[in-house]
């Protein structure tokens, strides 16, 4: 059962590694390494344009992470806080590309909308600046005409040094007013024309909805054609053309905009991280089952179970004890004699008992007690 569980877990790790390699390849091919490509025919009508370097890098990162996971499972490496940090360093590229692909797959029009927004925002800011400059210029021209009209009116009413009436000084002021009105009318006409162009650019910005990157580039070209006249009148230089970012950096700029981070952004970051490292981190966090106590293998027999060959030389064998036959008195006497250690076949020897001792008397009584009468 243990081998089956481990085999299933390793098989699931292989599937997750393949998915991670694919997301890394897709993001690399679209963002950083689109070329060189090699057409690979997969069928009669299917041709896969494979980016060599993107495929090589994605497979290398996937295999490296898979090897580290196997090392942790086989207990060659230990997964602690530093281990998680090391895995994150190795898988950072893969995690970044997972995040890119997941977010753009969840929001299919994200990159088009993001690019369109950047272009429109840049030219809307520019048009607002030019409108302010044109408005200020028109007000200045109108103020000059109004000032000259006030000078003429004051001269006619005699509010200045000369007496009231349309005299020489009043005629001079009237002459200056006529010239100023003519020149101002021309400038005002130019300013009004620039403001009309600005309205045209506003209409173009509001009505355009690009569906492809080519349409975004076309919108930017049309806007520059319209606003160049507005910029010439307002004195504001045209903004630099907006360079479209790669999808990867666009996603990162969107997700790590600290003012707009929400639940969705956090979810995609965690999803991209756990696709590469969630399996091994979860495997390491689950505690092992308690091991059942097992008896240690018997490597050596106790002394009392060892065969006779293992006994000391003096106790290895004892001579056979004589058989007791009640019909033969000699056998009874021999059976009572103690055996001595020796080798097989040695004759039993009597123990020397001093004559006249109590032991000798006991021995004689024992011999008499087992003597049988013959019939």
C-alpha positions in Angstrom: 0.0 0.0 0.0 2.9 2.4 0.8 4.3 1.9 -2.7 0.9 2.4 -4.4 0.4 5.7 -2.5 3.9 7.0 -3.4 3.4 6.0 -7.0 0.1 7.9 -7.2 1.7 11.0 -5.6 4.6 10.9 -8.0 2.3 10.5 -11.0 0.3 13.5 -9.9 3.5 15.5 -9.5 4.4 14.6 -13.1 1.1 16.0 -14.3 1.5 19.2 -12.3 5.0 19.6 -13.7 3.8 19.2 -17.3 1.1 21.9 -16.7 3.7 24.2 -15.2 6.1 23.7 -18.2 3.3 24.5 -20.6 2.4 27.8 -18.8 6.0 28.8 -18.7 6.4 28.0 -22.4 3.3 30.0 -23.4 4.3 33.1 -21.4 7.9 33.0 -22.7 6.8 32.6 -26.3 4.4 35.5 -26.1 6.4 37.9 -23.9 10.2 37.4 -24.0 11.4 34.6 -26.4 9.1 34.6 -29.4 11.9 33.6 -31.8 13.5 31.6 -33.2 10.7 29.3 -34.2 10.7 26.0 -35.9 7.6 24.7 -37.7 6.7 21.2 -36.5 4.0 19.3 -38.4 1.7 17.5 -36.0 -0.8 16.3 -38.6 -2.0 16.8 -42.1 -3.3 20.3 -41.4 -1.7 21.1 -38.0 1.7 22.9 -37.8 3.2 23.9 -34.4 5.5 26.9 -34.5 7.8 25.9 -31.7 10.0 28.6 -30.0 13.2 26.6 -29.3 14.6 28.7 -26.4 11.2 29.1 -24.7 10.7 25.3 -24.8 14.2 24.5 -23.5 14.0 27.0 -20.6 10.5 25.8 -19.5 11.6 22.1 -19.6 14.8 22.8 -17.7 13.0 24.7 -14.9 10.3 22.0 -14.7 12.8 19.2 -14.5 14.9 21.0 -11.9 11.9 21.5 -9.6 10.8 17.9 -10.1 14.2 16.6 -9.2 14.2 18.7 -6.0 10.8 17.4 -5.0 11.9 13.8 -5.5 15.0 14.5 -3.4 12.7 15.7 -0.6 10.4 12.7 -0.9 13.4 10.3 -0.7 14.6 12.3 2.4 17.8 13.4 0.7 16.7 17.0 1.2 14.8 18.6 4.1 11.9 21.0 3.5 12.0 23.7 6.2 11.8 27.5 6.0 15.1 27.7 4.1 14.0 24.8 1.9 10.8 26.7 0.9 13.0 29.7 0.1 15.3 27.7 -2.0 12.5 26.1 -4.0 10.9 29.6 -4.5 14.3 30.9 -5.9 14.5 28.0 -8.3 10.9 28.2 -9.3 10.6 32.0 -9.4 10.6 32.2 -13.2 8.1 29.4 -13.5 5.8 31.0 -10.9 6.0 34.4 -12.7 5.0 32.9 -16.0 2.2 30.8 -14.3 0.8 34.1 -12.9 1.0 35.7 -16.4 -0.9 32.9 -18.1 -3.5 32.4 -15.4 -4.4 36.1 -15.3 -4.6 36.5 -19.0 -6.6 33.4 -19.5 -9.1 34.6 -16.9 -9.2 38.0 -18.6 -9.0 37.2 -22.3 -9.1 40.9 -23.3 -6.9 42.2 -20.6 -3.8 43.0 -22.7 -5.8 44.7 -25.5 -7.8 46.7 -22.9 -4.6 47.5 -21.0 -2.7 48.7 -24.1 -5.7 50.7 -25.3 -6.1 52.4 -21.9 -2.4 53.3 -21.9 -2.6 55.0 -25.3 -5.9 56.8 -24.5 -4.7 58.0 -21.1 -1.5 59.4 -22.6 -3.3 61.4 -25.3 -6.2 62.4 -23.0 -3.7 64.0 -20.6 -2.0 65.7 -23.5 -5.3 67.1 -24.9 -6.3 68.4 -21.5 -3.1 70.3 -21.2 -3.5 71.7 -24.7 -7.1 72.7 -24.0 -5.9 74.6 -20.9 -3.2 76.4 -22.9 -5.6 77.3 -25.7 -8.2 78.6 -23.3 -5.7 80.7 -21.5 -4.5 82.1 -24.9 -8.0 83.0 -26.0 -8.8 84.7 -22.8 -5.6 86.7 -23.0 -6.5 87.9 -26.5 -10.0 88.9 -25.5 -8.6 90.8 -22.5 -6.3 92.8 -24.7 -9.3 93.8 -26.9 -11.4 94.7 -23.9 -8.5 96.8 -22.4 -8.2 98.8 -25.6 -11.9 99.3 -25.8 -11.8 100.6 -22.2 -9.0 103.0 -23.1 -11.1 104.4 -26.0 -14.2 104.7 -23.9 -12.4 106.5 -21.1 -10.8 109.0 -23.6 -14.2 109.8 -25.2 -15.8 110.4 -21.8 -12.9 112.7 -20.7 -11.9 110.4 -17.9 -8.2 110.9 -18.8 -6.2 114.1 -19.1 -7.9 115.4 -22.3 -11.4 116.9 -22.2 -14.4 114.8 -23.1 -15.1 114.2 -26.8 -13.8 112.4 -29.7 -10.5 114.2 -30.1 -7.1 113.4 -31.4 -6.2 111.1 -28.6 -9.5 109.3 -28.8 -8.9 108.8 -32.5 -5.5 107.3 -31.8 -7.0 104.9 -29.3 -9.7 104.0 -31.8 -7.0 103.3 -34.3 -5.2 101.0 -31.9 -8.4 99.2 -31.1 -9.1 98.6 -34.8 -5.7 97.1 -35.4 -5.9 95.0 -32.2 -9.4 93.7 -33.2 -8.2 92.6 -36.6 -5.1 90.8 -35.4 -6.9 89.3 -32.4 -9.6 88.0 -34.7 -7.0 86.0 -36.7 -5.4 84.5 -33.6 -8.8 83.7 -32.2 -9.8 81.9 -35.3 -6.6 79.8 -35.1 -7.3 79.0 -31.4 -10.9 78.1 -32.2 -9.8 75.8 -35.0 -7.4 74.1 -32.6 -10.2 73.6 -30.1 -12.3 72.1 -32.8 -9.4 69.7 -33.6 -9.3 68.9 -29.9 -13.0 68.0 -30.0 -12.3 65.7 -33.0 -9.6 64.0 -31.0 -12.0 63.6 -28.1 -14.6 62.0 -30.3 -12.0 59.6 -31.7 -10.9 58.6 -28.2 -14.4 58.0 -27.0 -15.6 56.1 -30.1 -12.6 53.8 -30.8 -12.6 50.3 -29.3 -9.6 48.4 -30.7 -9.9 44.6 -30.8 -6.3 43.8 -31.7 -2.8 45.3 -31.1 -2.7 46.4 -34.7 -5.9 48.5 -34.1 -4.3 50.0 -31.0 -1.3 51.1 -33.1 -3.7 52.5 -35.8 -5.6 54.5 -33.1 -2.4 56.0 -31.9 -1.3 57.0 -35.4 -4.7 58.7 -36.1 -4.5 60.5 -32.8 -1.1 61.9 -33.5 -2.3 63.2 -36.9 -5.2 65.1 -35.2 -3.4 66.5 -32.2 -0.3 67.7 -34.0 -2.2 70.8 -35.1 -3.5 71.3 -31.6 0.0 71.1 -30.2 1.3 73.6 -32.7 -1.2 76.2 -31.7 -1.0 75.6 -28.0 2.8 75.4 -27.9 2.8 72.0 -26.3 5.2 69.4 -27.8 3.6 66.1 -28.9 4.0 63.2 -26.4 6.3 60.4 -27.2 4.6 57.4 -28.9 3.4 54.9 -26.4 5.4 51.7 -26.6 3.2 48.7 -25.9 4.6 46.5 -23.1 4.9 42.7 -23.2 2.0 40.8 -21.7 4.1 39.6 -18.8 5.1 43.1 -17.6 1.6 44.3 -18.2 0.2 41.6 -15.9 2.8 42.4 -13.2 2.2 46.1 -13.4 -1.6 45.5 -12.9 -1.3 42.9 -10.1 1.3 44.8 -8.1 -0.4 48.2 -8.3 -0.7 48.6 -4.5 -3.6 50.9 -4.8 -5.7 48.3 -6.6 -4.7 45.0 -5.0 -7.8 43.0 -4.0 -9.0 39.4 -3.5 -8.6 38.5 -7.1 -5.0 39.6 -7.4 -4.0 37.7 -4.2 -5.9 34.6 -5.4 -3.9 34.5 -8.7 -0.6 35.0 -7.0 -1.3 32.1 -4.6 -2.5 29.9 -7.5 0.6 30.5 -9.5 2.8 29.7 -6.4 0.9 26.6 -5.4 0.9 25.1 -8.9 4.7 24.7 -8.7 5.2 24.2 -4.9 1.9 23.3 -3.4 2.3 19.5 -3.8 5.6 19.2 -2.1 4.8 21.8 0.7 1.5 20.0 1.4 3.3 16.6 1.4 5.9 17.9 3.9 3.3 19.5 6.2 1.3 16.3 6.6 2.7 14.5 9.7 3.9 10.9 9.3 2.0 8.1 10.9 3.3 6.7 14.2 5.5 3.7 13.7 4.4 0.5 15.4 7.0 -0.9 17.8 8.8 -3.8 16.3 10.9 -6.4 18.1 14.6 -6.3 17.3 15.8 -9.3 15.2 17.4 -12.0 17.3 21.0 -11.9 16.3 22.4 -14.2 19.0 20.9 -17.0 21.0 20.8 -16.7 24.8 23.4 -18.8 26.6 20.8 -21.3 27.8 19.7 -22.0 24.2 23.1 -22.4 22.7 24.0 -25.9 21.5 26.3 -28.1 23.4 29.1 -27.2 21.1 29.1 -23.8 22.6 29.5 -24.9 26.1 32.9 -24.9 27.9 35.2 -27.7 27.0 34.9 -29.3 30.4 31.1 -29.4 30.3 30.7 -30.2 26.6 30.0 -34.0 27.2 29.5 -36.2 30.2 30.1 -39.9 30.3 27.0 -42.0 30.0 25.5 -43.0 33.3 25.5 -46.7 33.9 22.2 -48.3 33.6 20.6 -49.7 36.7 19.6 -53.3 36.7 18.0 -54.5 40.0 19.1 -58.1 39.3 22.8 -57.1 39.1 24.0 -55.6 42.4 27.1 -54.1 40.7 25.0 -51.8 38.6 23.2 -50.4 41.6 26.5 -49.5 43.2 27.7 -47.9 40.0 24.5 -45.9 39.6 25.1 -44.3 43.0 28.5 -43.1 42.2 28.7 -39.4 41.1 29.7 -38.6 37.4 32.7 -36.5 36.6 33.1 -34.2 33.6 35.0 -35.8 30.8 34.8 -37.1 27.4 32.4 -39.8 26.2 33.6 -43.3 26.8 35.5 -42.4 30.0 34.8 -45.0 32.8 33.2 -43.7 35.9 35.5 -43.3 38.8 34.6 -43.7 42.5 35.0 -40.7 44.7 37.6 -41.4 47.4 36.0 -41.6 50.8 38.2 -41.7 53.9 37.9 -44.9 55.9 36.1 -44.7 59.2 34.3 -41.5 58.3 30.6 -40.9 58.5 30.5 -40.6 54.7 31.8 -44.2 54.4 29.2 -45.5 56.9 26.4 -43.8 54.9 27.8 -45.3 51.7 27.8 -48.8 53.2 24.2 -48.4 54.4 23.1 -47.3 51.0 24.7 -50.4 49.4 23.1 -52.7 51.8 19.7 -51.0 51.2 19.7 -51.7 47.5 21.0 -55.3 47.7 18.4 -57.7 46.5 18.1 -61.3 47.3 18.4 -63.8 44.5 15.8 -66.4 43.9 
